[in-house]
Each structure stands twice: as C-alpha cells, then as structure tokens.
Amino acid sequence: MLTTKQLLTCVQKGDWFTSVDLKDAYFHVPVIPAHRKYLLFSFQQTQYQYNRLPFRLRTGTTHLLNMRRDSTAASALSGNENPVYLDDLLLLAPSRQEAASQTEKLSAHLRMLGFSINWEKSSLIPAQSITYLGVDLNSVTMTAHLSLTRKETLLSLLAHVRPRRSVTALTIMRLLGMMSAAHAVVPLGLLHTRRLQRWFSRLKIDPIRHKRRIVSIPSSVEADLSHWGKPHTLSAGVPLSRATHHVPVFTDASLSGWGGTCLSQTVGGRWPAHPVPHINVLELLTVWKVLVHFIHLVRDQHVLVHTDNTVAAAYINRQGGVRSRLLLDTARELLLWAHTHLRSIRAVYIPGVLNRGADIMSRGGPQDGDWALNMTIIMQIWDKFGKAEVDLFATRENAQCDLWFSLSSRDDPPLGVDAFAHRPWPDKLLYAFLPVPLIPRLLDRIRTDRRRVILIAPEHTGAHWFPVLQSLLSGPRSNSPGRRTLSCRREERSGASRDWASPSGLGR
C-alpha cells in the first residue's frame, strides 16, 4: 500500500497534479459464488451473504490494491506516475496539457473497466498544489504540509489529551493513529510519538475489550504532546525531495572504546572507567560522537551512517523505539542534534565481519548484491546497448567492468566506496545491477546528473518508481530469459519476477 513517505518521493519540481476518487471501491470486486458462503452474516434472524467484497475484510485491501494496480498498469507503462491508495488515484505530469490529457484518458479507461468515479471528491483540473491523503503537496515550493483539516482534527484531539488528565483508551488509540498517519510530514514527528507509544504499550490494553477503559496520562509524555500541540510544528512541513548525494560516515563501538571515519579522516577514543552501558547504547553514542567530531564535514549535508549494529541503525531510521527507555533517550538526543545541524540522517547496516554492501538490504541468506548476470547475457547486453565502462554497484567477485564502485572498503574498489557518495560519476556508459530498494534513488541521480546507465531491473509495473524509469528510457528495453540466467556463489535462487535491461538516462 502506498505510504506517505513513498508519496513524498514521487513529486518532481514543477509537476502538475490531478486526482481521481473512486466511488464504493470495494463493491467493484465481485465474490465468486463458491466463496460467498464464507461471507455470511445474520440480521434480524435472516441470513445474508456478500456478493461483493465487503469493507473492512482483512484481506480485502490486498485484493483491491492488486486490482487497482492492474487497472492502471497501462498508464504506468506510458511513463505516467499514478500513485494509488485504495480508491484514490493521484496523477503527476510535467506539464498542464499532459496532466489534463492523461487525466481524461485515465478517467475514460477506469469507466470502461466499470468503475464509478466520485466526481465531487476528484480534482480533475491540473494544478501545482493538491491535497492528497491528508497532505498538501506543492511542486513549486517543493514542500509537503499536513492539510488544514488534519491539523484541526489533531489539535482538537490534543486539547483533550493532557498530562495528569484521564481519558479513554480509545482516545489514545485514535491520537496515536492520527500521529502515525501524519508523522512523515511533521519534522521529527515519529520521534515525538515514542514516549506516548511506550507508555501506552506497557498498559497491555486490548484494543477491542478495553477500549473504554479510563487511563491517566503521565507527565513523562508531556514533551511529546507539547511538540504535536504547537500549530507551527504541524505547519512546518518537509521538503519534497530524495537525497541523491550523501556524506558517508562509518562507525564502530566496543565495550572499551569507539571510532569512526568520514571522507578518509579517522577519529577514536576510550570510554570512561565508570560502568559501561549496553553495547547498543554505545553504538548510538558512537554515532553521535563521530558526527560531532566531523561537524565541519557533515554540517548541512545528507549523512549516511554505516554501522554493524542493527539496533542502532533501526533507532536512527525509525526515530527511536519503545523497547528500551535508555536507547530511546540516547536516540532522541542524537536525532535532535542532527535535526539542527544536518539536512538529514539515515543509517545502513553492514555486518562487521563481511562489511559488504550487498548485506545492507537484508539480514541473512544470499543477498541481491551477491548476484551477477550470466556472462552470456552480459555479452548480449553489450552487443545491444554498447559495452559499459563503469559498474556502479559491484563487489570484487561480480564486477562486470574494469572500473567499479563498491560499498565495501575491503574490496579496494578502483573508483571508491559507495557510488552514491561520489559526484560526478564518470562521463562514460554506466552499468547498474542493484538491490530493488535502491532503484528510486538511482533514478533520481540519473535524472539529476544526466548520465546514461544500462540498468538491470525487474518489470514491477505496479511499483511507484516504475513510471519514472519508463520516462527516462533512451532506447528499447530488452527482456531477460528469466531468473535462471542469474548466477551466484550459492546455487539456489527463487522468484518469478522477469528482469529486463534498458538504457536509462536523458540521452545526449
């Protein structure tokens, strides 16, 4: 399902928006007769069964989303971006004329498929600002803000939730739900829900049986409630952009000392003699110490922290957590400092033993970065698109070019560690076979730097980044025979996605 965080990465400078709202979306999905017996209910001693997908069915959302993606796949293949959230579709286009034309085509296509459009809730006139999913998007200022309706609802609810007051558990659940939906466009919004979440989770309240229970709000959550209760905080907004360049920082901690590197500079030290906290706390403290030391290198920059501690990475990326108070307090101090001094901070996990970029994307088993295309397929790609001279995402074992970047310093890559940390990339034909979660970031870099890249990517037409990829194509794509053409140090490989290669870029 489309998240607000994903939505914020879809918008480009100067985009034009329209939206199409579908009426009674669930009722467009028929239930086959053989399965209707499983959807029975009784009312006034009479039994009924659903012949359409019922609202609030646990699996209903998945079925509806799959149907929406299929119905808008043709638009995605034409290079138009259509983020979908259940019954609400957003269309983005680079010009007013194209937005109007594509909206008309999309509306006609949906009606042809039998969908009913809610004309009153749809925004069919192209504009460079729009309210979607409770968020005001503006492609001129490139900012996103909480909508006025959402702000008023939140402030109204917060007026009743105050320290040392008593409210129902249902009120707290409603507040946490609204904070969760809004935190992506409220600076440090998620961080300032953690104390409230931690307190409420420790009450062990059943959301169905105990929703009317009266709870007393402790003073320990006052700072979080105060942050959300400030109108200027809810109106501050966040930038509509994804970092295409960052400063890499590597950190490591032990029970005896700490250390880190940034742009080939190093720093380290010993912990004081008094009782040493848990290693997870030490890892977060190390990140903070290293960033403070290298403030002259990271100030007002996007920073990517590389750590071999999964908990530290999670507490940075998720703006804290609820399991450990000490960890939350440490992460809170770090993130508040980062918010003042950095443009953004993110963390990736690198196993301490292997320290390989491929392992960033998951916790175990064969990694996406460990795979390489069969040499027969590589030669076919070179014949079709030309021989690439630089491999952007490689290891010493799977590099396809003499010049290559790696996320592991142990590989001693000829062009350096972490391609995203280097700018500009060589003005040559580039090659990229990278983990799927990094594809949106690569597409942003291609669009910004105007580089030509042979990209190996799955044909995920429903992915939010797929229309962007389509719009950047500078030549015909080429389907691979399938996953069986891929090779790895391990022989097992599963998955049915079809890969294809294409020259992406703004062509020259």
C-alpha angles and dihedrals in degrees: 000000000000112000128203089244091057091046092057091058094053098067121092128194111281097010120158119223138209129164134206120204119199121217120230091353097181092052090064090071113080121209113225112245094245091061100042091088088069091059100059127141135171128229124178091346092306121114121223134181130204118245091182130049107281121230116252094023105149095232093035094089092057093050092047093048092050090051092048092051092050092049093052097038092101091056091049092052090054089060099257120134114230112172108196129205109179103284099359121083125190121200122201124191134167094236139035092239094051092046091053093046095047093045090055091048092046093049091049091047093051092048090049088055090054101258121143115225121216098222094185094058095039122093104213100163110088115245137163092233127049141161112238128166090352093306127113108222121196120183094187097058090025092226136128124210136179109265119253092247092053092047093051092048092049094047091047091053093044089055088069096042108075133146114274092017125117121232137158120275087240090063091054091047091051091050093048090048092053092046090050091052093047105037095094091068097038114081108250087351096149093047089055093055096054099086091048091048092047093051094046095045091055090059089070092218118176106228092219107035099034103036092113094050114122114237130187115227112230125224090240091080095050095103092054094048090047091053093052093041095063111098092210090055091055090046097047095088130187133260120267099230143096120226110252094178130037141171110247117224122185120201137179135175137192133180089265104041151345138234146170147177134219125181092342093311120116138205135176145159148170128264118245118265096250119099110307118230124232115298091248090059090047091054091054091046089051092054089052094047093048093048092048091050093050095042090127089061101040105035111128091358135119104253127202114196118205112204136164091218115090094196093054091049091049094049090052097045095041095042095243133320142237106241101077125036093198092051091048092050091049093047090047093057091046095049094045089053091046092049089058099043107027135054090226142334129214133167134213128194121238118180109243094227101045100023089192124155092223090068093059093085099055146008105246151350125048111340129221090242092056091067128091132183117256110265091240089059091045091055090050089052092049090050092051102040105016129263114297117225101198129048107205100193113032147125127218088261099052107028111137096193136050089240116055147153125226136188089222121078088198089069089064090219115205093228099038143258121312114007092217090061092059127079132215104024116218112283092242137101105288132206126211130184103162142153111287096242089063095054096089090053092049092050090053090052092048091051093046099043097035095228128158113236134178099220126196107205140154118256094246098158091176095056116110090234096051098087089051090054090050092051092053097051112122096183143009119304124234125217118223120226088249144272091310089075091065121093135198143168084264119057099216120092129158134185137096101223115125114229124213136185126223140163105250125190143078093285121222 
